[in-house]
Amino acid sequence: KKVESGRGRDVGPDSTALRYGPRPVDLDILLFDGYDVSNSDGSAADTLDENESTPCSLVMQTDVLEIPHPRMAEREFVLSPMSDLERKDHGGKITHPVLNKTMADLLHSLRRSQSNN
């Protein structure tokens, strides 16, 4: 929100901007790497160096931010390029940490549901 506001976007509780209206900038965090914060014996790790990063695994919800983005699986303009990234950069898999489906699987499901409507 701070970056969006700094770029001229009307944000905040008193905003008069339309939720889906035009805006100068819109930044969404779709996925984020998480850390396994426990040791192999189940005890908590003391430092980040003792943790292993797990790609696209962070799940969090606050008043201002939800990761993964709550509507990303409903948006072809998000899933299509992420599906392209799967094929090129990630050995074939970017998995949604809540839905436990790859971006290609989500895109396929979305397109199938759109064709049925």
N, C-alpha and C positions, 0 to 999 in steps of 0.2 A: 504494500500500500504506500509506503514511503517513497519508493521509486516512482510509482504511478503518479502520486501527488506532485513530486518534484518535476514531472514532465507535463504538468498541466491538467491532470485528470482530477475531477471533482469527486473526492472520496470522503468517507466519514459519516457519522450519524446524521448530520444536518444536510447531507448532499441532496441537491435537487436533480441530479442526473438520473436518467432512466437506466434501469438495470441492464437492459439489452440494447440501449441506444448507442449512437455514435460517441466515440471517445478518442482522445489523442494517442493513448497507449493502453494496452491491456496485457499484463503479465500474469501467467498462470503457472504454478509449479505442478506438473503432472505427476511425476514420480521422483523419488530421491533415494539414494543409497542409505541403507541402515547398517547398524553394527550388531553383531552378536555380542552381547555384553556379559556373557558368562564363560567361565573356563570349562574345560572338558569334564571336570568333576562337579560342575553345577554351581560352583562358587562365583561370586561377582569378580570380574576382572578389575584390577587396580588402575590401569591406564588404557587409553585408546590404543596404544601400541600392542597391547595384549589381545585386542579384539580383531575380528576379521570383518571387513566390509562385505556386505551382501548386496549386490546390485539391485536397485529398484525395490527395496524391501521395506522402507520406512512406512509405517502407518501411524498417522497422528490426526487429532482433531482438536482445534481450539476455537475460540470465538471468531478469529479472523483468518484461519488457515486450516485447510483439510488436505492431507496427503494420504493416498493418491487423490487427484482431483475427482470430485464426486460425480461429474458428468462426462468424464473422458470416454467412457465406453459407449456413449450415445452420440459421439461426434466423429463422423467420417474424416473431417479435415484434421483431426488429431491422430486417429488410428492409421490412416493411410501412410503418412510419412514415417510413423513409428514402426509400422510393418516393414517398410523399406529398410529402416535401420537394422531390424532384426536380421535381414538377409545379408546385409553388408558388413555390419560391425560387431555383432554380438553372437556370432556362431549360431544364429538362428533363433534365439530366444530372448525376449523381454517379457517377463511374466508379471501380470498385475498381481500385487501382493494380497489383495482381498478376494478377487474373483478367481485367482489361480488359473488364469488363461493367458495365453500369449497374445500379443497385439494382433497377429495374423488371425488367430481364432476369434478374437473379439470383432475384428473388421468383417470377417466372413459372416458371423452371426448377425451383425448390424445390417449388412447388405441383404442378407436373407430375409430379415424381418421387414426391411423397407420394401422389398419386392412383393411381399405378401400383403402389404397395405394398399 
